[in-house]
Amino acid sequence: MGAMNINMNCYPPCPNPSITMGARRHCDGSYITLLFQDDTGGLYVRGNKGDNWIHVNPIKGALAVNIGDLL
């Protein structure tokens, strides 16, 4: 028939941000990634010139949609 796979992650705010670790630079290997924004931030996207990375300012309550490699 077919298959469906959903991954859900929740990263609550850390009380001591100086000890937090984020994900390394990567491509989203899935079809679509939905990121529910808060005021914490931390999302970067790759620019179209070389290897530059652009910080995405968070908008609390917004939904960021990333198109993954499989799409």
C-alpha positions in Angstrom: 0.0 0.0 0.0 2.4 2.7 1.1 4.1 4.1 4.1 4.0 7.3 6.1 6.6 8.4 8.6 6.4 11.4 11.0 9.1 12.6 13.3 8.3 15.0 16.0 10.9 16.8 18.2 10.4 19.3 20.9 13.3 21.3 22.3 12.2 23.2 25.4 14.2 26.3 26.4 17.3 25.6 28.4 17.6 27.6 31.6 21.4 28.0 30.9 21.8 28.9 27.2 25.6 29.0 27.5 25.7 25.2 27.7 23.3 24.4 24.8 24.3 22.6 21.7 22.6 22.9 18.3 22.6 20.7 15.2 25.5 21.0 12.8 25.0 22.4 9.3 22.9 19.9 7.5 20.3 19.4 4.7 16.8 18.2 5.7 16.7 14.7 4.2 12.9 14.5 4.4 10.2 16.0 2.2 9.0 18.8 4.4 10.1 20.2 7.8 7.7 22.3 9.8 9.2 24.6 12.4 7.0 26.2 14.9 8.7 29.5 15.8 9.1 31.0 19.3 11.3 33.9 20.4 14.4 31.7 20.9 15.7 31.6 17.3 18.6 29.6 16.1 17.5 28.8 12.5 20.0 29.5 9.7 19.5 28.9 6.0 22.2 28.5 3.3 22.6 31.4 1.0 22.9 31.0 -2.8 26.5 32.4 -3.0 29.2 30.1 -1.7 29.0 28.7 1.8 27.4 31.7 3.5 24.7 31.1 6.1 21.9 33.6 6.9 20.3 33.9 10.3 16.5 33.7 10.2 14.9 36.1 12.7 12.2 34.2 14.6 8.6 35.5 14.6 6.8 34.1 17.6 3.8 32.0 16.6 5.0 31.7 12.9 5.4 28.5 11.0 8.6 28.0 8.9 8.3 25.4 6.1 11.5 23.9 4.8 11.5 21.9 1.6 13.7 18.8 2.1 16.0 16.9 -0.3 13.4 14.2 -1.1 11.0 16.8 -2.6 
